[in-house]
């Protein structure tokens, strides 16, 4: 078994946990390699993302840079290890690293295939794509089309198009719905809409989405990355023809993560 280890930085307080993880993998006879941006990832069984949700999103971007992409073979499944704060996408924390390694070696886990958004047939997002007004602008007007049909002009701070994975991220903070990972749909969520009747809408993930923007300058967000675009712009979005695989250890599922991370309350016995 070959495992790639990816992190953006390790806090000095987390070094003992990181060293322990490496020691456990070595003791189990697992071959590991610390990777950097731009490294090839098609020769590994698993990619360990060590950090928070932002690190895992960056790990997905690493996979998208693997050549050829979309892959002709199989890319490594991502194992998220939470060295950060919320860690909604991660499957293990510093406190259960030994359990994680044992479960992985004994195949006590499930694989969740997560949908990606494809932007302009080139870039990819696991969570969301959003447009946002620049701070100096008072309003951003975004015309939204679904399969060529005009939906509405969203006037406000911006618009989010979220995958099921991203429904618990930025979209949720703006009042968007929570979607289970296997939902075959996207959520379009307005950001601080100027008109209160403009509400989030769910569409099938087979739809082609067009965002048409008018204005001198605005921000385009692709997961945790932001870009500044100028002038009238059209952004084309669709479901990517491939998925990213996330590992969940045996004791976890989407709803247990919801209860744990969003503090939905204690278990009710029936």
C-alpha positions in Angstrom: 0.0 0.0 0.0 1.2 3.5 -0.9 -0.1 6.6 0.8 0.5 10.2 -0.1 0.6 12.7 2.8 -0.5 16.2 2.0 -0.6 19.2 4.3 -0.3 23.0 3.9 1.4 23.5 7.3 1.7 21.6 10.5 1.3 23.6 13.7 4.2 22.9 16.2 1.6 21.7 18.7 0.4 19.1 16.2 3.8 17.7 15.4 3.6 14.8 18.0 0.3 13.7 16.4 1.8 13.9 12.9 4.9 11.9 13.9 2.7 9.4 15.6 0.6 8.9 12.4 3.8 8.4 10.4 5.1 5.9 12.9 1.9 3.9 12.9 1.9 3.7 9.1 5.5 2.7 9.0 4.9 0.0 11.7 2.1 -1.3 9.5 4.4 -1.6 6.5 2.8 1.2 4.6 4.9 3.2 2.1 4.4 7.0 2.6 5.5 10.0 0.6 5.0 13.7 1.5 3.7 15.5 -1.6 3.9 19.1 -2.7 1.8 21.1 -5.1 2.4 19.9 -8.7 3.4 16.3 -7.7 1.9 13.4 -9.6 -0.7 11.4 -7.7 -1.7 8.5 -9.9 0.6 6.0 -8.2 -0.9 6.1 -4.7 -3.7 4.1 -3.1 -4.8 6.9 -0.7 -4.2 10.6 -0.3 -4.1 11.7 3.4 -5.2 15.3 3.7 -3.9 16.5 7.0 -5.5 19.8 8.2 -9.0 21.1 8.0 -11.6 21.3 5.3 -9.6 24.0 3.5 -6.6 21.5 3.2 -8.9 18.9 1.8 -10.3 21.3 -0.8 -6.7 22.0 -1.8 -6.0 18.3 -2.0 -8.9 18.0 -4.5 -7.2 20.7 -6.6 -4.0 18.6 -6.5 -6.0 15.7 -8.0 -7.4 18.0 -10.7 -3.8 18.9 -11.8 -2.9 15.2 -12.3 -2.3 14.4 -15.9 -4.3 13.1 -17.7 -7.4 14.6 -16.2 -10.1 13.4 -16.3 -8.1 10.3 -15.3 -7.8 7.2 -17.5 -7.0 5.2 -14.5 -8.0 5.4 -10.8 -6.9 8.4 -8.6 -6.3 7.8 -4.9 -9.2 8.1 -2.5 -8.9 11.0 -0.1 -8.7 10.4 3.7 -9.3 13.6 5.6 -7.6 13.9 8.9 -8.7 16.9 11.0 -5.8 18.9 12.4 -7.9 22.1 12.0 -11.2 23.3 13.6 -14.6 22.2 12.2 -13.3 19.5 9.8 -16.7 18.6 8.4 -15.2 16.7 5.4 -12.6 14.9 7.4 -13.1 11.4 8.8 -10.6 11.2 11.7 -9.1 13.5 14.3 -5.8 13.5 16.2 -7.5 11.5 18.9 -8.2 8.4 16.8 -5.3 8.0 14.4 -4.6 4.4 15.5 -8.2 3.5 14.8 -8.0 5.1 11.4 -4.9 3.2 10.3 -6.4 -0.1 11.6 -9.7 0.5 9.9 -8.0 1.3 6.6 -5.8 -1.8 6.7 -8.8 -4.0 7.5 -11.1 -2.4 5.0 -13.5 -1.2 7.6 -14.6 1.9 5.8 -17.0 3.2 3.2 -16.2 5.2 0.0 -18.3 8.2 -0.8 -18.3 9.4 -4.4 -18.6 13.2 -4.4 -19.9 15.2 -7.4 -17.7 18.0 -8.7 -18.7 21.2 -10.5 -16.9 21.9 -13.8 -16.2 25.5 -14.7 -15.7 26.5 -18.4 -14.6 22.9 -19.1 -11.3 23.5 -17.3 -11.5 24.1 -13.5 -13.2 22.0 -10.9 -14.9 22.6 -7.5 -15.9 20.1 -4.8 -17.8 22.6 -2.6 -19.1 25.5 -4.7 -18.6 28.2 -7.3 -19.7 31.7 -6.3 -19.6 35.2 -7.6 -19.4 38.2 -5.2 -19.5 41.9 -5.6 -16.3 43.8 -4.9 -16.3 45.8 -1.7 -16.5 49.2 -3.5 -19.6 48.0 -5.6 -23.0 48.5 -4.2 -24.8 45.7 -6.0 -24.0 42.8 -8.3 -26.6 41.7 -10.9 -26.3 38.1 -12.0 -28.6 36.6 -14.7 -29.1 32.9 -14.0 -30.0 30.4 -16.8 -30.7 26.7 -16.4 -30.4 24.7 -19.6 -30.8 27.9 -21.5 -34.0 28.9 -19.7 -33.9 32.3 -17.9 -34.5 31.8 -14.1 -34.0 35.3 -12.6 -31.7 38.2 -12.2 -30.2 37.9 -8.7 -29.4 41.4 -7.4 -27.4 41.5 -4.2 -23.9 40.5 -3.0 -23.7 37.5 -5.3 -24.8 34.0 -6.1 -23.5 30.5 -5.0 -23.8 27.3 -7.0 -23.2 24.5 -4.5 -22.7 20.7 -4.8 -24.2 18.4 -2.2 -20.8 18.4 -0.5 -20.7 22.2 -0.5 -24.3 22.5 0.8 -22.9 22.5 4.3 -20.4 25.2 3.6 -20.9 28.8 2.3 -24.3 28.0 0.9 -25.6 26.9 4.3 -24.4 30.1 5.9 -26.5 32.1 3.4 -29.7 30.1 4.1 -29.2 27.3 1.5 -30.5 23.8 2.0 -28.5 20.8 3.3 -28.2 18.1 0.6 -27.1 14.5 1.3 -23.9 13.5 -0.6 -25.7 11.2 -3.0 -28.3 13.8 -4.0 -28.1 14.2 -7.7 -28.6 18.0 -7.6 -27.1 21.4 -7.2 -28.3 24.3 -5.0 -28.4 27.9 -6.3 -28.3 30.3 -3.3 -28.4 34.1 -3.4 -26.0 36.0 -1.2 -27.8 38.9 0.6 -30.4 39.2 -2.1 -31.8 42.7 -2.6 -35.3 41.2 -3.0 -36.5 38.9 -0.2 -38.6 36.7 -2.6 -35.4 35.5 -4.3 -34.8 32.2 -2.5 -32.5 29.2 -2.9 -33.5 26.7 -5.6 -32.5 23.1 -6.2 -31.9 21.8 -9.7 -30.8 18.4 -11.1 -27.1 18.0 -11.5 -27.6 17.1 -15.2 -28.5 20.8 -15.8 -26.2 23.2 -17.5 -26.0 26.5 -15.5 -25.0 29.9 -17.0 -24.2 32.9 -14.9 -24.2 36.2 -16.9 -22.8 39.2 -15.1 -22.6 42.8 -15.9 -20.3 45.2 -14.1 -16.8 46.6 -14.0 -15.3 44.0 -11.6 -16.3 41.1 -9.3 -14.9 38.1 -7.5 -15.2 34.5 -8.7 -14.7 31.9 -6.0 -13.9 28.3 -6.8 -13.9 26.5 -3.4 -11.2 28.3 -1.4 -9.7 30.1 -4.3 -10.7 33.6 -5.4 -10.1 35.3 -8.7 -10.9 38.9 -9.9 -12.8 39.2 -13.2 -13.5 42.4 -15.0 -16.1 43.5 -17.5 -19.2 41.6 -18.6 -18.6 37.9 -18.1 -20.5 34.6 -18.7 -19.6 31.6 -16.6 -20.6 28.1 -17.7 -21.1 25.4 -15.1 -22.0 21.7 -15.3 -21.4 18.5 -13.5 -17.9 17.1 -14.0 -17.7 13.7 -15.8 -15.9 12.1 -12.9 -16.1 12.1 -9.1 -13.8 12.4 -6.1 -13.8 9.6 -3.6 -13.8 10.4 0.1 -13.2 7.8 2.8 -15.4 7.5 5.9 -14.3 5.0 8.6 -16.7 2.4 9.8 -18.3 4.3 12.7 -19.2 7.4 10.6 -21.8 8.5 8.1 -23.2 11.7 6.8 -25.8 12.1 9.5 -23.4 11.3 12.3 -21.1 14.1 10.9 -24.1 16.5 10.8 -24.9 15.7 14.5 -21.3 16.0 15.5 -20.2 19.1 13.6 -23.4 21.1 13.5 -24.4 20.0 17.1 -27.9 18.9 16.1 -28.6 17.4 19.6 -28.4 14.1 21.3 -29.6 10.7 20.1 -33.3 10.0 20.7 -34.0 6.4 21.6 -37.1 4.9 19.9 
